[in-house]
Amino acid sequence: MLIVKLNSNEEKNILNGFPWVYNNEVHSFQGDIQNGEVVQVSSFNNEFIGYGFLNVNSKLMVRMLSLKKEDNIDKEFFRNKIRYALEHRKSLNLGNAQRLIFAEADFLPGLIVDQYSDILSVQFLCLGMDKIKKDIIDILVEEIKPRGIYERSDTSVRIKEGLEEVKGILYGDFDPRVEVLENGIRFIVDVEHGQKTGYFLDQKLNRDMVKYYVKDKNVLDCFSNVGGFALHACKYGARHVDACDISKLACEEIEANAKLNNFTQLNVICTDVFDYLRKEELKDKYDVIILDPPAFTKDKTTIKKAYRGYKEINLQALKMIKSGGYLLTFSCSQHMTPDLFMEMIQEAAVDARRDVQFIDFKIQAPDHPALLSGKEQLYLKCMVLRVK
C-alpha cells in the first residue's frame, strides 16, 4: 500500500478528526501512485496516522477513512459505516424524505445518499468513492431494499476530481417523479431534474418552524423553489401566501404542489426576487417574509460580492415588512460564517432604520450532521427576527 508522508506537524488536525489532507501538507510518497486507491497516511516521523482515498490531482489529496491501523478497508468496512449512518436516521424518525448519508460528516467521503419514498438518489463526488460505486450500490440495495436508485453525480465538484458529470438510473425501473410526505404535506420530487439530488432536504425542520409565525398572516416566500416554505405557511393557517421565484419550471411545481394539497390561499409570482423586493407599493403588505436564497458564493474569493447580495435582499425585506412582522432569513453558503451572517444582518437593519429583535437561530436538519472538526459541513444558517 502506498504511504503518503506528511510534512512536520501536519498530522495534528487529522488526529483531531479533520477529514482531509491538503496537497500542500504532503512531504513525499513511498510506493506507486494510483489515484482513487486507499493509501496509508504517516507522520513526518513515519508514525501511522490513518487510511484514506488518494487523488494527487485534487487539492484535497487524501480524504480520510479511518484512524485505526487494524481496519481493513474492504466492502464490509463500508457496509459497517453505512449501517452506522442509517442507525442515526432511523432514530430520528423523519419520515420518507431524508438524507441517509452525508459524505465526510458520516465518515464516508464523497458519498451522498438521499431517500425519497422508496427511491434513493445518490452522488459520488470523489474519485475513490466512484471507483467502488458497484460495491456501494450493492450494499445500499441489501441494507435498504429500495425500489430504485438514481445517480445525480451531475455536479462540477467531480470535475476537480478528474471525473465526468453523470446521471441516470443505477438500479430498478421507475418514474423519477416521486411523491413524498414532509411534515404532513405532499410534495412531488423530481430526482432526475430537481435541485441537488431532487429537493432541499436540509430545511425540513426549519420549514416546519413557520407554524410559530404565520397563522392569519400575509406571507412572502422568496426564492421559493418548489414551494417548501410557502406550502408550510398554508398548512399552518396563513391568510395569504405569495411564493416568488424566477424559474418558470419552479413556479409550475409550486402550483402543482399547492393543488396536490388543496391549498387555495397560495399565489405564485414568477419574477426576479431582487426586483420584487424593491417595489415601493409592497411596503407594509407582508407580516412574514422568508428569504431562502441559493448560495451566493461557493468560493471564499467571492465572499465580498456574496455579502453585498445577502445584505441587499435583507435590507429590502426589512424596509418592506410590517411593524411587528417576522423575517426568517437564511444562508446556505459555508463561507458566510455565522458571525459574518449576523454582522450582515446588523448592517442591513441599521441601513433600513428598523429596530430588530433576534428571536431564534437554526442550522440544517439533524439528518445533515457536521463534524466538530469540519466546520465546512455546518453550512446552513437561519435567523428569525422581529422587526419594529
DOTIZA-912721 format. One record per residue (C-alpha): residue number from 0; residue in three letters; x, y, z. Coordinates in nm, 4 decimals. Example, Ala and Ser with C-alpha at 12.3 -4.5 7.8 and 13.67 -1.06 7.14 Angstrom:
2
+------+------+----------+----------+----------+
: resi : resn :        X :        Y :        Z :
+------+------+----------+----------+----------+
:    0 :  ALA :   1.2300 :  -0.4500 :   0.7800 :
:    1 :  SER :   1.3670 :  -0.1060 :   0.7140 :
+------+------+----------+----------+----------+
This chain:
388
+------+------+----------+----------+----------+
: resi : resn :        X :        Y :        Z :
+------+------+----------+----------+----------+
:    0 :  MET :   0.0000 :   0.0000 :   0.0000 :
:    1 :  LEU :   0.1263 :   0.3476 :  -0.0925 :
:    2 :  ILE :   0.2332 :   0.5582 :   0.2056 :
:    3 :  VAL :   0.1648 :   0.9337 :   0.1996 :
:    4 :  LYS :   0.4117 :   1.1063 :   0.4285 :
:    5 :  LEU :   0.3045 :   1.4384 :   0.5783 :
:    6 :  ASN :   0.5110 :   1.7466 :   0.6467 :
:    7 :  SER :   0.6215 :   1.8009 :   1.0043 :
:    8 :  ASN :   0.3307 :   1.8562 :   1.2499 :
:    9 :  GLU :   0.0635 :   1.8346 :   0.9777 :
:   10 :  GLU :  -0.0925 :   1.5291 :   1.1430 :
:   11 :  LYS :  -0.2431 :   1.7206 :   1.4355 :
:   12 :  ASN :  -0.5666 :   1.8212 :   1.2614 :
:   13 :  ILE :  -0.6109 :   1.4718 :   1.1174 :
:   14 :  LEU :  -0.5720 :   1.3090 :   1.4576 :
:   15 :  ASN :  -0.8292 :   1.5569 :   1.5901 :
:   16 :  GLY :  -1.0782 :   1.4340 :   1.3314 :
:   17 :  PHE :  -1.0288 :   1.6706 :   1.0352 :
:   18 :  PRO :  -1.1302 :   1.4682 :   0.7267 :
:   19 :  TRP :  -0.8856 :   1.5921 :   0.4597 :
:   20 :  VAL :  -0.5160 :   1.6113 :   0.3812 :
:   21 :  TYR :  -0.4435 :   1.9081 :   0.1545 :
:   22 :  ASN :  -0.1836 :   1.8812 :  -0.1211 :
:   23 :  ASN :   0.0466 :   2.1376 :   0.0440 :
:   24 :  GLU :   0.0615 :   1.9230 :   0.3607 :
:   25 :  VAL :   0.2267 :   1.6263 :   0.1865 :
:   26 :  HIS :   0.6014 :   1.5726 :   0.2077 :
:   27 :  SER :   0.6532 :   1.2627 :  -0.0081 :
:   28 :  PHE :   0.5207 :   0.9272 :  -0.1323 :
:   29 :  GLN :   0.6514 :   0.5787 :  -0.0707 :
:   30 :  GLY :   0.5253 :   0.3425 :  -0.3419 :
:   31 :  ASP :   0.3393 :   0.3636 :  -0.6711 :
:   32 :  ILE :   0.0808 :   0.6379 :  -0.7020 :
:   33 :  GLN :  -0.2639 :   0.5131 :  -0.8074 :
:   34 :  ASN :  -0.5328 :   0.7773 :  -0.7880 :
:   35 :  GLY :  -0.8570 :   0.6650 :  -0.6290 :
:   36 :  GLU :  -0.6909 :   0.3869 :  -0.4277 :
:   37 :  VAL :  -0.6730 :   0.3554 :  -0.0489 :
:   38 :  VAL :  -0.3403 :   0.4749 :   0.0946 :
:   39 :  GLN :  -0.1764 :   0.4876 :   0.4347 :
:   40 :  VAL :  -0.1014 :   0.8290 :   0.5814 :
:   41 :  SER :   0.2010 :   0.8658 :   0.8060 :
:   42 :  SER :   0.3589 :   1.1483 :   1.0029 :
:   43 :  PHE :   0.6908 :   1.3072 :   0.9119 :
:   44 :  ASN :   0.8403 :   1.0729 :   1.1747 :
:   45 :  ASN :   0.6871 :   0.7694 :   0.9984 :
:   46 :  GLU :   0.4173 :   0.7081 :   1.2603 :
:   47 :  PHE :   0.0873 :   0.5615 :   1.1410 :
:   48 :  ILE :  -0.1896 :   0.8216 :   1.1135 :
:   49 :  GLY :  -0.4678 :   0.6562 :   0.9134 :
:   50 :  TYR :  -0.6098 :   0.5421 :   0.5790 :
:   51 :  GLY :  -0.7757 :   0.7427 :   0.3069 :
:   52 :  PHE :  -0.8605 :   0.7817 :  -0.0627 :
:   53 :  LEU :  -0.5803 :   0.9338 :  -0.2719 :
:   54 :  ASN :  -0.6124 :   1.1772 :  -0.5610 :
:   55 :  VAL :  -0.2948 :   1.3703 :  -0.6364 :
:   56 :  ASN :  -0.4830 :   1.5827 :  -0.8912 :
:   57 :  SER :  -0.7119 :   1.7272 :  -0.6254 :
:   58 :  LYS :  -0.6423 :   1.9993 :  -0.3704 :
:   59 :  LEU :  -0.7947 :   1.7543 :  -0.1205 :
:   60 :  MET :  -0.5220 :   1.4995 :  -0.1852 :
:   61 :  VAL :  -0.6335 :   1.2447 :   0.0757 :
:   62 :  ARG :  -0.9873 :   1.2009 :   0.2082 :
:   63 :  MET :  -0.9585 :   1.0189 :   0.5377 :
:   64 :  LEU :  -1.1445 :   0.6925 :   0.6014 :
:   65 :  SER :  -1.0062 :   0.5592 :   0.9286 :
:   66 :  LEU :  -0.7500 :   0.6294 :   1.2021 :
:   67 :  LYS :  -0.7400 :   0.2656 :   1.3142 :
:   68 :  LYS :  -0.4415 :   0.0647 :   1.1918 :
:   69 :  GLU :  -0.6261 :  -0.2644 :   1.2354 :
:   70 :  ASP :  -0.9058 :  -0.1672 :   0.9940 :
:   71 :  ASN :  -0.9331 :  -0.3489 :   0.6617 :
:   72 :  ILE :  -1.0709 :  -0.1039 :   0.4074 :
:   73 :  ASP :  -1.2888 :  -0.3546 :   0.2239 :
:   74 :  LYS :  -1.6559 :  -0.3923 :   0.1361 :
:   75 :  GLU :  -1.7508 :  -0.4869 :   0.4919 :
:   76 :  PHE :  -1.5746 :  -0.1752 :   0.6201 :
:   77 :  PHE :  -1.8054 :   0.0408 :   0.4073 :
:   78 :  ARG :  -2.1087 :  -0.1687 :   0.4979 :
:   79 :  ASN :  -2.0452 :  -0.1021 :   0.8675 :
:   80 :  LYS :  -2.0047 :   0.2722 :   0.8012 :
:   81 :  ILE :  -2.3330 :   0.2783 :   0.6103 :
:   82 :  ARG :  -2.5114 :   0.0850 :   0.8858 :
:   83 :  TYR :  -2.3840 :   0.3354 :   1.1418 :
:   84 :  ALA :  -2.5240 :   0.6246 :   0.9361 :
:   85 :  LEU :  -2.8589 :   0.4501 :   0.8848 :
:   86 :  GLU :  -2.8901 :   0.3809 :   1.2577 :
:   87 :  HIS :  -2.8865 :   0.7568 :   1.3242 :
:   88 :  ARG :  -3.1554 :   0.8293 :   1.0637 :
:   89 :  LYS :  -3.3775 :   0.5523 :   1.1929 :
:   90 :  SER :  -3.3665 :   0.7045 :   1.5401 :
:   91 :  LEU :  -3.4688 :   1.0472 :   1.4039 :
:   92 :  ASN :  -3.7955 :   0.9182 :   1.2553 :
:   93 :  LEU :  -3.8041 :   1.1980 :   0.9959 :
:   94 :  GLY :  -4.0386 :   1.0231 :   0.7536 :
:   95 :  ASN :  -3.9860 :   0.9105 :   0.3956 :
:   96 :  ALA :  -3.7805 :   1.2052 :   0.2708 :
:   97 :  GLN :  -3.4414 :   1.2403 :   0.4373 :
:   98 :  ARG :  -3.0646 :   1.2348 :   0.3917 :
:   99 :  LEU :  -2.9289 :   0.8914 :   0.4790 :
:  100 :  ILE :  -2.5566 :   0.9526 :   0.4212 :
:  101 :  PHE :  -2.3798 :   1.2895 :   0.4292 :
:  102 :  ALA :  -2.0299 :   1.2248 :   0.2963 :
:  103 :  GLU :  -1.7445 :   1.3165 :   0.5334 :
:  104 :  ALA :  -1.9900 :   1.4008 :   0.8127 :
:  105 :  ASP :  -2.0858 :   1.0312 :   0.8133 :
:  106 :  PHE :  -1.7249 :   0.9162 :   0.7662 :
:  107 :  LEU :  -1.7969 :   0.8219 :   0.4017 :
:  108 :  PRO :  -1.6106 :   1.0847 :   0.1972 :
:  109 :  GLY :  -1.7681 :   1.1835 :  -0.1311 :
:  110 :  LEU :  -2.0898 :   0.9828 :  -0.0860 :
:  111 :  ILE :  -2.4358 :   1.1408 :  -0.0635 :
:  112 :  VAL :  -2.7473 :   0.9233 :  -0.0302 :
:  113 :  ASP :  -3.0940 :   1.0784 :  -0.0080 :
:  114 :  GLN :  -3.4213 :   0.8922 :   0.0353 :
:  115 :  TYR :  -3.7375 :   0.9955 :  -0.1476 :
:  116 :  SER :  -4.0030 :   0.7423 :  -0.0504 :
:  117 :  ASP :  -3.8705 :   0.4083 :  -0.1813 :
:  118 :  ILE :  -3.6246 :   0.5695 :  -0.4259 :
:  119 :  LEU :  -3.2638 :   0.6587 :  -0.3389 :
:  120 :  SER :  -3.0863 :   0.9487 :  -0.5060 :
:  121 :  VAL :  -2.7076 :   0.9198 :  -0.4814 :
:  122 :  GLN :  -2.3979 :   1.1244 :  -0.5579 :
:  123 :  PHE :  -2.0401 :   1.0002 :  -0.5927 :
:  124 :  LEU :  -1.8298 :   1.3129 :  -0.5519 :
:  125 :  CYS :  -1.4719 :   1.1876 :  -0.5247 :
:  126 :  LEU :  -1.2607 :   0.9506 :  -0.7306 :
:  127 :  GLY :  -1.2083 :   0.6954 :  -0.4544 :
:  128 :  MET :  -1.5778 :   0.6559 :  -0.3817 :
:  129 :  ASP :  -1.6597 :   0.6492 :  -0.7540 :
:  130 :  LYS :  -1.4217 :   0.3558 :  -0.8066 :
:  131 :  ILE :  -1.6145 :   0.1422 :  -0.5560 :
:  132 :  LYS :  -1.9571 :   0.2515 :  -0.6831 :
:  133 :  LYS :  -2.0719 :  -0.1043 :  -0.7565 :
:  134 :  ASP :  -1.9933 :  -0.2197 :  -0.4026 :
:  135 :  ILE :  -2.1747 :   0.0807 :  -0.2539 :
:  136 :  ILE :  -2.4856 :   0.0223 :  -0.4667 :
:  137 :  ASP :  -2.4850 :  -0.3469 :  -0.3707 :
:  138 :  ILE :  -2.4693 :  -0.2539 :  -0.0026 :
:  139 :  LEU :  -2.7493 :   0.0039 :  -0.0347 :
:  140 :  VAL :  -2.9725 :  -0.2490 :  -0.2087 :
:  141 :  GLU :  -2.9016 :  -0.5142 :   0.0547 :
:  142 :  GLU :  -2.9373 :  -0.2855 :   0.3573 :
:  143 :  ILE :  -3.2252 :  -0.0560 :   0.2488 :
:  144 :  LYS :  -3.4049 :  -0.2569 :  -0.0212 :
:  145 :  PRO :  -3.5162 :   0.0427 :  -0.2294 :
:  146 :  ARG :  -3.7386 :   0.0152 :  -0.5365 :
:  147 :  GLY :  -3.4777 :   0.2069 :  -0.7327 :
:  148 :  ILE :  -3.1560 :   0.4104 :  -0.7188 :
:  149 :  TYR :  -3.0908 :   0.7189 :  -0.9306 :
:  150 :  GLU :  -2.7451 :   0.8762 :  -0.9645 :
:  151 :  ARG :  -2.7203 :   1.2563 :  -0.9548 :
:  152 :  SER :  -2.3453 :   1.2955 :  -0.9925 :
:  153 :  ASP :  -2.4065 :   1.5903 :  -1.2272 :
:  154 :  THR :  -2.2082 :   1.8406 :  -1.0239 :
:  155 :  SER :  -1.8956 :   2.0418 :  -1.1001 :
:  156 :  VAL :  -1.7237 :   1.9063 :  -0.7874 :
:  157 :  ARG :  -1.6486 :   1.5905 :  -0.9867 :
:  158 :  ILE :  -1.4536 :   1.7891 :  -1.2473 :
:  159 :  LYS :  -1.1971 :   1.8779 :  -0.9805 :
:  160 :  GLU :  -1.1608 :   1.5046 :  -0.9131 :
:  161 :  GLY :  -1.0984 :   1.4271 :  -1.2811 :
:  162 :  LEU :  -1.4464 :   1.2770 :  -1.3204 :
:  163 :  GLU :  -1.7229 :   1.3491 :  -1.5693 :
:  164 :  GLU :  -2.0658 :   1.4711 :  -1.4617 :
:  165 :  VAL :  -2.3112 :   1.1799 :  -1.4922 :
:  166 :  LYS :  -2.6683 :   1.0937 :  -1.4000 :
:  167 :  GLY :  -2.9105 :   0.8104 :  -1.4626 :
:  168 :  ILE :  -3.0754 :   0.5025 :  -1.3161 :
:  169 :  LEU :  -2.8349 :   0.2654 :  -1.1394 :
:  170 :  TYR :  -3.0866 :   0.0150 :  -1.0068 :
:  171 :  GLY :  -3.4519 :  -0.0675 :  -1.0741 :
:  172 :  ASP :  -3.7018 :   0.0653 :  -1.3274 :
:  173 :  PHE :  -3.9090 :   0.3605 :  -1.2038 :
:  174 :  ASP :  -4.0600 :   0.7026 :  -1.2731 :
:  175 :  PRO :  -3.8113 :   0.9650 :  -1.1461 :
:  176 :  ARG :  -4.1015 :   1.1827 :  -1.0226 :
:  177 :  VAL :  -4.1760 :   1.0591 :  -0.6720 :
:  178 :  GLU :  -4.4347 :   1.1721 :  -0.4179 :
:  179 :  VAL :  -4.3064 :   1.2243 :  -0.0631 :
:  180 :  LEU :  -4.4574 :   1.3441 :   0.2628 :
:  181 :  GLU :  -4.2857 :   1.6222 :   0.4575 :
:  182 :  ASN :  -4.4353 :   1.7362 :   0.7864 :
:  183 :  GLY :  -4.7734 :   1.6134 :   0.6659 :
:  184 :  ILE :  -4.7514 :   1.7954 :   0.3300 :
:  185 :  ARG :  -4.7432 :   1.6135 :  -0.0044 :
:  186 :  PHE :  -4.4643 :   1.7077 :  -0.2474 :
:  187 :  ILE :  -4.3628 :   1.5796 :  -0.5885 :
:  188 :  VAL :  -3.9845 :   1.5364 :  -0.6087 :
:  189 :  ASP :  -3.8148 :   1.5035 :  -0.9473 :
:  190 :  VAL :  -3.4946 :   1.3086 :  -0.8758 :
:  191 :  GLU :  -3.3866 :   1.3478 :  -1.2382 :
:  192 :  HIS :  -3.4224 :   1.7251 :  -1.2805 :
:  193 :  GLY :  -3.4760 :   1.8674 :  -0.9305 :
:  194 :  GLN :  -3.2212 :   2.0754 :  -0.7391 :
:  195 :  LYS :  -2.9255 :   1.8873 :  -0.5868 :
:  196 :  THR :  -3.0497 :   1.5275 :  -0.5528 :
:  197 :  GLY :  -3.4106 :   1.6314 :  -0.6162 :
:  198 :  TYR :  -3.5111 :   1.8550 :  -0.3240 :
:  199 :  PHE :  -3.3611 :   2.0625 :  -0.0416 :
:  200 :  LEU :  -3.3977 :   1.8164 :   0.2454 :
:  201 :  ASP :  -3.1813 :   2.0174 :   0.4853 :
:  202 :  GLN :  -3.4634 :   2.2684 :   0.5517 :
:  203 :  LYS :  -3.7222 :   2.0152 :   0.6688 :
:  204 :  LEU :  -3.7406 :   2.1240 :   1.0340 :
:  205 :  ASN :  -3.6901 :   2.4916 :   0.9500 :
:  206 :  ARG :  -3.9874 :   2.4783 :   0.7140 :
:  207 :  ASP :  -4.1978 :   2.3268 :   0.9908 :
:  208 :  MET :  -4.0853 :   2.6103 :   1.2223 :
:  209 :  VAL :  -4.3037 :   2.8619 :   1.0335 :
:  210 :  LYS :  -4.6012 :   2.7323 :   1.2333 :
:  211 :  TYR :  -4.4987 :   2.9692 :   1.5140 :
:  212 :  TYR :  -4.5192 :   3.2814 :   1.2981 :
:  213 :  VAL :  -4.7681 :   3.2564 :   1.0092 :
:  214 :  LYS :  -5.1211 :   3.1950 :   1.1431 :
:  215 :  ASP :  -5.3655 :   3.4516 :   0.9989 :
:  216 :  LYS :  -5.0727 :   3.6401 :   0.8416 :
:  217 :  ASN :  -4.9794 :   3.7607 :   0.4932 :
:  218 :  VAL :  -4.6620 :   3.5730 :   0.3975 :
:  219 :  LEU :  -4.3987 :   3.6212 :   0.1255 :
:  220 :  ASP :  -4.1756 :   3.3216 :   0.0439 :
:  221 :  CYS :  -3.8760 :   3.4371 :  -0.1635 :
:  222 :  PHE :  -3.6631 :   3.2015 :  -0.3746 :
:  223 :  SER :  -3.9457 :   2.9553 :  -0.3201 :
:  224 :  ASN :  -3.8097 :   2.6776 :  -0.5439 :
:  225 :  VAL :  -4.0899 :   2.4145 :  -0.5402 :
:  226 :  GLY :  -4.2775 :   2.5899 :  -0.2582 :
:  227 :  GLY :  -4.1379 :   2.4315 :   0.0558 :
:  228 :  PHE :  -4.1865 :   2.7239 :   0.2936 :
:  229 :  ALA :  -4.4932 :   2.8573 :   0.1135 :
:  230 :  LEU :  -4.6836 :   2.5301 :   0.1452 :
:  231 :  HIS :  -4.5939 :   2.5004 :   0.5120 :
:  232 :  ALA :  -4.7268 :   2.8530 :   0.5664 :
:  233 :  CYS :  -5.0532 :   2.7448 :   0.4026 :
:  234 :  LYS :  -5.0746 :   2.4357 :   0.6225 :
:  235 :  TYR :  -5.0270 :   2.6397 :   0.9379 :
:  236 :  GLY :  -5.3041 :   2.8871 :   0.8689 :
:  237 :  ALA :  -5.1566 :   3.1809 :   0.6785 :
:  238 :  ARG :  -5.4274 :   3.4130 :   0.5444 :
:  239 :  HIS :  -5.2448 :   3.4635 :   0.2129 :
:  240 :  VAL :  -4.9114 :   3.3407 :   0.0761 :
:  241 :  ASP :  -4.7113 :   3.4775 :  -0.2176 :
:  242 :  ALA :  -4.4397 :   3.2411 :  -0.3456 :
:  243 :  CYS :  -4.1763 :   3.4181 :  -0.5533 :
:  244 :  ASP :  -3.9182 :   3.2533 :  -0.7814 :
:  245 :  ILE :  -3.7520 :   3.3465 :  -1.1107 :
:  246 :  SER :  -3.7702 :   2.9929 :  -1.2547 :
:  247 :  LYS :  -4.0798 :   2.9216 :  -1.4649 :
:  248 :  LEU :  -4.0366 :   2.5485 :  -1.4028 :
:  249 :  ALA :  -4.0148 :   2.6035 :  -1.0253 :
:  250 :  CYS :  -4.3297 :   2.8171 :  -1.0337 :
:  251 :  GLU :  -4.5147 :   2.5419 :  -1.2168 :
:  252 :  GLU :  -4.4005 :   2.2944 :  -0.9497 :
:  253 :  ILE :  -4.5245 :   2.5258 :  -0.6719 :
:  254 :  GLU :  -4.8681 :   2.5415 :  -0.8322 :
:  255 :  ALA :  -4.8776 :   2.1632 :  -0.8762 :
:  256 :  ASN :  -4.7808 :   2.1025 :  -0.5131 :
:  257 :  ALA :  -5.0385 :   2.3549 :  -0.3892 :
:  258 :  LYS :  -5.3080 :   2.1776 :  -0.5921 :
:  259 :  LEU :  -5.1914 :   1.8410 :  -0.4565 :
:  260 :  ASN :  -5.2601 :   1.9660 :  -0.1033 :
:  261 :  ASN :  -5.5763 :   2.1682 :  -0.1845 :
:  262 :  PHE :  -5.4160 :   2.4941 :  -0.0663 :
:  263 :  THR :  -5.6118 :   2.7807 :  -0.2193 :
:  264 :  GLN :  -5.4536 :   3.0820 :  -0.0450 :
:  265 :  LEU :  -5.1239 :   3.0481 :  -0.2351 :
:  266 :  ASN :  -5.0326 :   3.2829 :  -0.5209 :
:  267 :  VAL :  -4.7247 :   3.2226 :  -0.7400 :
:  268 :  ILE :  -4.5188 :   3.5180 :  -0.8653 :
:  269 :  CYS :  -4.2646 :   3.4307 :  -1.1367 :
:  270 :  THR :  -4.0135 :   3.7146 :  -1.1211 :
:  271 :  ASP :  -3.6679 :   3.8197 :  -1.0016 :
:  272 :  VAL :  -3.6752 :   3.8367 :  -0.6210 :
:  273 :  PHE :  -3.4326 :   4.1309 :  -0.6070 :
:  274 :  ASP :  -3.6649 :   4.3371 :  -0.8299 :
:  275 :  TYR :  -3.9783 :   4.2320 :  -0.6401 :
:  276 :  LEU :  -3.8365 :   4.3310 :  -0.3014 :
:  277 :  ARG :  -3.7623 :   4.6833 :  -0.4276 :
:  278 :  LYS :  -4.1282 :   4.7615 :  -0.5134 :
:  279 :  GLU :  -4.2358 :   5.0608 :  -0.3035 :
:  280 :  GLU :  -4.6044 :   4.9731 :  -0.3290 :
:  281 :  LEU :  -4.5455 :   4.6497 :  -0.1344 :
:  282 :  LYS :  -4.4337 :   4.8261 :   0.1826 :
:  283 :  ASP :  -4.6293 :   4.7023 :   0.4873 :
:  284 :  LYS :  -4.8054 :   4.4314 :   0.2814 :
:  285 :  TYR :  -4.6383 :   4.1330 :   0.4499 :
:  286 :  ASP :  -4.6421 :   4.0187 :   0.8128 :
:  287 :  VAL :  -4.3851 :   3.7441 :   0.7458 :
:  288 :  ILE :  -4.1068 :   3.7347 :   0.4864 :
:  289 :  ILE :  -3.8934 :   3.4272 :   0.4222 :
:  290 :  LEU :  -3.5586 :   3.4650 :   0.2453 :
:  291 :  ASP :  -3.4055 :   3.1315 :   0.1431 :
:  292 :  PRO :  -3.1716 :   3.2208 :  -0.1448 :
:  293 :  PRO :  -2.9302 :   2.9897 :  -0.3253 :
:  294 :  ALA :  -2.5672 :   3.0073 :  -0.2156 :
:  295 :  PHE :  -2.4432 :   3.3419 :  -0.3441 :
:  296 :  THR :  -2.0892 :   3.2080 :  -0.3194 :
:  297 :  LYS :  -1.9243 :   2.8668 :  -0.3229 :
:  298 :  ASP :  -1.5767 :   3.0173 :  -0.3128 :
:  299 :  LYS :  -1.4198 :   3.2285 :  -0.0395 :
:  300 :  THR :  -1.2668 :   3.4561 :  -0.3046 :
:  301 :  THR :  -1.6136 :   3.5908 :  -0.3917 :
:  302 :  ILE :  -1.7439 :   3.6330 :  -0.0369 :
:  303 :  LYS :  -1.7470 :   4.0155 :  -0.0587 :
:  304 :  LYS :  -1.9779 :   4.0073 :  -0.3597 :
:  305 :  ALA :  -2.1978 :   3.7491 :  -0.1881 :
:  306 :  TYR :  -2.2095 :   3.9628 :   0.1286 :
:  307 :  ARG :  -2.3458 :   4.2515 :  -0.0779 :
:  308 :  GLY :  -2.6105 :   4.0230 :  -0.2305 :
:  309 :  TYR :  -2.7242 :   3.8914 :   0.1070 :
:  310 :  LYS :  -2.7303 :   4.2427 :   0.2517 :
:  311 :  GLU :  -2.9357 :   4.3792 :  -0.0383 :
:  312 :  ILE :  -3.2206 :   4.1274 :  -0.0094 :
:  313 :  ASN :  -3.2280 :   4.1541 :   0.3697 :
:  314 :  LEU :  -3.2194 :   4.5343 :   0.3555 :
:  315 :  GLN :  -3.5145 :   4.5466 :   0.1173 :
:  316 :  ALA :  -3.7100 :   4.2880 :   0.3178 :
:  317 :  LEU :  -3.6508 :   4.4831 :   0.6388 :
:  318 :  LYS :  -3.7767 :   4.8016 :   0.4708 :
:  319 :  MET :  -4.0852 :   4.6254 :   0.3322 :
:  320 :  ILE :  -4.2112 :   4.4217 :   0.6280 :
:  321 :  LYS :  -4.4891 :   4.5416 :   0.8599 :
:  322 :  SER :  -4.4006 :   4.6625 :   1.2075 :
:  323 :  GLY :  -4.4179 :   4.3622 :   1.4377 :
:  324 :  GLY :  -4.3554 :   4.1288 :   1.1454 :
:  325 :  TYR :  -4.1144 :   3.8364 :   1.1308 :
:  326 :  LEU :  -3.8208 :   3.7895 :   0.8928 :
:  327 :  LEU :  -3.6877 :   3.4348 :   0.8519 :
:  328 :  THR :  -3.3582 :   3.4718 :   0.6697 :
:  329 :  PHE :  -3.1159 :   3.2006 :   0.5573 :
:  330 :  SER :  -2.7718 :   3.1450 :   0.4089 :
:  331 :  CYS :  -2.6595 :   2.8078 :   0.2739 :
:  332 :  SER :  -2.3033 :   2.9182 :   0.1925 :
:  333 :  GLN :  -2.0349 :   2.7693 :   0.4165 :
:  334 :  HIS :  -1.8202 :   3.0777 :   0.3538 :
:  335 :  MET :  -2.0886 :   3.3003 :   0.5044 :
:  336 :  THR :  -1.9997 :   3.2067 :   0.8617 :
:  337 :  PRO :  -2.2487 :   3.2581 :   1.1467 :
:  338 :  ASP :  -2.0532 :   3.5633 :   1.2698 :
:  339 :  LEU :  -2.0398 :   3.7144 :   0.9206 :
:  340 :  PHE :  -2.4084 :   3.6415 :   0.8664 :
:  341 :  MET :  -2.5051 :   3.8189 :   1.1886 :
:  342 :  GLU :  -2.2786 :   4.1129 :   1.1026 :
:  343 :  MET :  -2.4519 :   4.1471 :   0.7650 :
:  344 :  ILE :  -2.7984 :   4.1408 :   0.9241 :
:  345 :  GLN :  -2.6987 :   4.4089 :   1.1740 :
:  346 :  GLU :  -2.5686 :   4.6350 :   0.8960 :
:  347 :  ALA :  -2.8878 :   4.5836 :   0.6962 :
:  348 :  ALA :  -3.1033 :   4.6684 :   0.9998 :
:  349 :  VAL :  -2.9113 :   4.9904 :   1.0645 :
:  350 :  ASP :  -2.9367 :   5.0951 :   0.6989 :
:  351 :  ALA :  -3.3094 :   5.0125 :   0.6927 :
:  352 :  ARG :  -3.3628 :   5.2177 :   1.0111 :
:  353 :  ARG :  -3.5562 :   4.9347 :   1.1733 :
:  354 :  ASP :  -3.5323 :   4.8077 :   1.5301 :
:  355 :  VAL :  -3.4826 :   4.4329 :   1.5195 :
:  356 :  GLN :  -3.5167 :   4.1625 :   1.7834 :
:  357 :  PHE :  -3.3186 :   3.8380 :   1.7471 :
:  358 :  ILE :  -3.5759 :   3.5613 :   1.8132 :
:  359 :  ASP :  -3.4109 :   3.2325 :   1.7116 :
:  360 :  PHE :  -3.1142 :   3.0741 :   1.5328 :
:  361 :  LYS :  -3.1294 :   2.7442 :   1.3446 :
:  362 :  ILE :  -2.8991 :   2.5210 :   1.1391 :
:  363 :  GLN :  -2.9543 :   2.2308 :   0.8987 :
:  364 :  ALA :  -3.1759 :   1.9341 :   0.9885 :
:  365 :  PRO :  -3.0223 :   1.6576 :   1.2066 :
:  366 :  ASP :  -3.0004 :   1.4168 :   0.9129 :
:  367 :  HIS :  -2.7308 :   1.6583 :   0.7844 :
:  368 :  PRO :  -2.4717 :   1.6296 :   1.0652 :
:  369 :  ALA :  -2.1406 :   1.8136 :   1.0800 :
:  370 :  LEU :  -1.8104 :   1.7018 :   1.2278 :
:  371 :  LEU :  -1.6839 :   1.9111 :   1.5161 :
:  372 :  SER :  -1.3504 :   1.9188 :   1.3346 :
:  373 :  GLY :  -1.5030 :   2.0090 :   0.9959 :
:  374 :  LYS :  -1.6855 :   2.3405 :   1.0243 :
:  375 :  GLU :  -1.7286 :   2.3429 :   0.6444 :
:  376 :  GLN :  -2.0173 :   2.0989 :   0.6893 :
:  377 :  LEU :  -2.2053 :   2.3452 :   0.9125 :
:  378 :  TYR :  -2.3209 :   2.5485 :   0.6161 :
:  379 :  LEU :  -2.6895 :   2.6309 :   0.6701 :
:  380 :  LYS :  -2.7827 :   2.9178 :   0.8990 :
:  381 :  CYS :  -3.1211 :   3.0691 :   0.9833 :
:  382 :  MET :  -3.2024 :   3.3803 :   1.1840 :
:  383 :  VAL :  -3.5567 :   3.4588 :   1.2941 :
:  384 :  LEU :  -3.6046 :   3.8317 :   1.3506 :
:  385 :  ARG :  -3.8911 :   4.0505 :   1.4696 :
:  386 :  VAL :  -3.8944 :   4.3908 :   1.3076 :
:  387 :  LYS :  -4.0293 :   4.7172 :   1.4591 :
+------+------+----------+----------+----------+
